[in-house]
Structure formats: C-alpha cells, structure tokens
Amino acid sequence: MSNTKEKVATEDQKPLVQEIIQLSDDFGEFSHVSAFLGHALANALAAHEWLDDDIIAGGRLCSNWLQKRTSQLRDEMRHVQERYIEEHEEQA
C-alpha cells in the first residue's frame, strides 16, 4: 500500500507534459495488447464451431467493441495532446 501512495506522490510531482507522455506510452502498450486479445478471441471463436451461436456472436461483439473503444480513446488522447500543445504555444 505504501508503494501506491509513494507512486501517487511521485506522479503528482511530475510536470504535466511528462504525465501526458507517460499516459500516451501506457495507452500505446494497452492498445497493442487489446488488439492482440481482440483478434485472438475472434480467431478462437471462429475455430470452435461447436460453441453456441450466441457465445460466438457475443465474443465477436466484445472484440469489436474493444477495438472501437481503443480507437476512440486513442483519438481522445491525441486531442488532449494537441490541446496541451496549442495552449502552451499560446502562452509562449
């Protein structure tokens, strides 16, 4: 528990730009793992025709949702980065 408190305290002391960069890096990693899992799930479901059609449809729906949501979050991250840059260019 103290590690979590120390991590939060350390992150609070980081400049905002470093937090944005770290968040972007973390999201990039999440995005790659998410894409892998989505494709793996879709392929696994396709390979097991004995599964109930509702399970296959639900798995595909979840896989598609995960891919779409990851893309939306990526767009939001870009927007935050662009906004940060614009606001700081105006101040300079």
C-alpha positions as CSV (number, residue, x, y, z in Angstrom):
1,M,0.0,0.0,0.0
2,S,2.8,2.4,0.7
3,N,4.2,1.8,-2.8
4,T,0.9,3.1,-4.2
5,K,1.0,6.2,-2.0
6,E,4.6,6.8,-3.0
7,K,3.8,6.3,-6.7
8,V,0.9,8.8,-6.5
9,A,3.0,11.3,-4.6
10,T,5.8,11.0,-7.3
11,E,3.3,11.3,-10.1
12,D,1.8,14.4,-8.5
13,Q,5.2,16.0,-8.6
14,K,5.8,15.2,-12.3
15,P,5.2,18.1,-14.8
16,L,2.0,17.7,-16.7
17,V,3.8,17.1,-20.0
18,Q,5.6,14.1,-18.6
19,E,2.4,12.7,-17.3
20,I,0.8,13.1,-20.7
21,I,3.8,11.4,-22.3
22,Q,3.6,8.5,-19.8
23,L,-0.1,8.2,-20.3
24,S,0.4,8.0,-24.0
25,D,3.1,5.4,-23.7
26,D,0.9,3.3,-21.3
27,F,-2.0,3.6,-23.7
28,G,0.1,2.5,-26.6
29,E,1.0,-0.6,-24.7
30,F,-2.6,-1.2,-23.8
31,S,-3.7,-0.7,-27.4
32,H,-1.3,-3.3,-28.7
33,V,-2.4,-5.9,-26.1
34,S,-6.0,-5.0,-26.7
35,A,-5.7,-5.6,-30.4
36,F,-3.9,-8.9,-29.9
37,L,-6.6,-10.1,-27.5
38,G,-9.4,-9.0,-29.8
39,H,-8.0,-10.8,-32.7
40,A,-7.2,-13.9,-30.7
41,L,-10.7,-14.0,-29.3
42,A,-12.2,-13.6,-32.7
43,N,-10.0,-16.4,-34.2
44,A,-10.6,-18.7,-31.2
45,L,-14.3,-18.3,-31.6
46,A,-14.2,-19.0,-35.3
47,A,-12.1,-22.1,-34.8
48,H,-14.6,-23.6,-32.4
49,E,-17.8,-24.1,-34.4
50,W,-19.2,-26.3,-31.6
51,L,-19.7,-23.2,-29.5
52,D,-23.2,-21.8,-29.1
53,D,-24.0,-19.2,-31.8
54,D,-24.9,-16.7,-29.0
55,I,-21.5,-17.2,-27.4
56,I,-19.8,-16.7,-30.7
57,A,-21.8,-13.6,-31.5
58,G,-21.2,-12.2,-28.0
59,G,-17.5,-12.8,-28.3
60,R,-17.3,-11.0,-31.7
61,L,-19.4,-8.1,-30.3
62,C,-17.0,-7.8,-27.3
63,S,-14.0,-8.0,-29.7
64,N,-15.4,-5.3,-32.0
65,W,-16.3,-3.1,-29.0
66,L,-12.8,-3.4,-27.6
67,Q,-11.3,-2.4,-30.9
68,K,-13.7,0.5,-31.4
69,R,-13.3,1.8,-27.8
70,T,-9.5,1.6,-28.1
71,S,-9.7,3.7,-31.3
72,Q,-11.9,6.2,-29.6
73,L,-9.6,6.5,-26.6
74,R,-6.6,6.9,-29.0
75,D,-8.4,9.8,-30.7
76,E,-9.2,11.4,-27.3
77,M,-5.5,11.0,-26.3
78,R,-4.4,12.8,-29.5
79,H,-6.9,15.6,-28.8
80,V,-5.6,16.1,-25.3
81,Q,-2.0,16.2,-26.6
82,E,-2.9,18.7,-29.3
83,R,-4.8,20.9,-26.9
84,Y,-1.9,20.9,-24.5
85,I,0.5,21.9,-27.2
86,E,-1.8,24.6,-28.5
87,E,-2.4,26.1,-25.0
88,H,1.3,26.1,-24.3
89,E,2.3,27.6,-27.7
90,E,-0.2,30.5,-27.0
91,Q,1.5,31.2,-23.6
92,A,5.0,31.3,-25.1
